[in-house]
Amino acid sequence: MRSRADAERLDAEDPLAAFRERFVLPKVIYLDGNSLGAQPVATRDRIAALSEQWATGLVRGWDEWLDAPRRAGDAVAAVIGAHPGEVICTDSVTVNLYKLAAAVHTDGAIVAQRRAFPTDRYVLEGLAEARGAELRLAAGEPDLDGAGLVVWSHVDYRSGEIADLPGITWRCREAGVPLIWDLCHSAGALPVDLATHGAELAVGCTYKYLNAGPGSPAFLYVAHARQAQLRSPIWGWFAQRDQFDMERAYDPQPGIERFLAGTPPILAVAAVEEGARLTAEAGMTALRAKSVALVELLIECLPDAVALASPSDPARRGSHVAVRHPDAERLTAQLIEADVIPDFRTPDVIRLAVTPLYTRFVDVWDAMDRLRALLPPS
Ligand SMILES: *Cc1c(COP(=O)(O)O)cnc(C)c1O
């Protein structure tokens, strides 16, 4: 096993090391950036400036704020391999998934993963019930026979396993079945390359690896080629062409703005723009390389008493790993007391996330050292 000095050397050679100073970080080892990312310094400053703009400029601020969801969307597009004008920052993942699913599903079965994140499953259960459609929950790859919609997570929220995005996208296209990717655990964690692989629809979180803060709005992606044909099931005034010409019948904007609904949370939207820009500045290729190296060190240093519950092949893992132990809940609480913050998922899983913008190799080494100290000697 590598020593702490080896971890220090990896930090000294890390080309992304300086990005850590761009965050406001308390004195803890934070391994939960896949639940809530840390606060960038630029975001703290931007929110302070916006607060001042609100205080002094009042309603005049809207001249600048109206385009904010599109600007933040363009910043996210740079991180997920989409083109400018294909991403909008609005609402939650739950609401965006509903909007896209309801827009593209006409008939046929709705197919999702059995282990999908609960909110994704609930949205699809509700839609299937309203439409009288079958909801098919798949254990493995999606079965496209009779399917009218597939919703798939790129990175599994529990195990961190990466789905075959190019392969599933190609199969759905060949079969003519609309496919929505959920990028919650991949946006900012690994390269996604939506356009390269021909993926046309996606939703994802911004408060995880994009570090935009609690409750920051999600993103919604529709490839240019599909935008004009699709209508959000929620007809809101922010989607309307000539929004302030208020007496006209509903006629949605031609571009991605047609997926807006009501007034966007401007402070939080600005935080998405800052978080995504910082990620793009570091570059997804460099971030992925460091993430893989951090996770490799973590797995190498795992105490024998905990079992890896994530794929052992680095190419099939995202930026977190799940480990199992019968006392996982107690161990998680004890780690937090020892200033190491992971998270616990019932019944016996500890999730350990590395966030290459601010996690150091010594953080990973020290966290595993503290975990080992909590376990009986093997
Ligand atoms: C975090 C997460 C969500 C969160 O949805 P919200 O509506 O933004 O709360 C949804 N799906 C997946 C897969 C997630 O990991």
The ligand as an ORCA input file, in Angstrom:
! r2SCAN-3c Opt
* xyz 0 1
  C     -29.699     13.930     -7.100
  C     -30.574     13.264     -8.099
  C     -31.844     13.788     -8.418
  C     -32.369     15.017     -7.714
  O     -33.553     15.518     -8.246
  P     -34.107     16.953     -7.807
  O     -35.432     17.014     -8.405
  O     -33.158     17.983     -8.360
  O     -34.137     16.999     -6.315
  C     -32.578     13.140     -9.410
  N     -32.100     12.030    -10.034
  C     -30.884     11.511     -9.733
  C     -30.378     10.313    -10.458
  C     -30.100     12.102     -8.742
  O     -28.907     11.582     -8.447
*
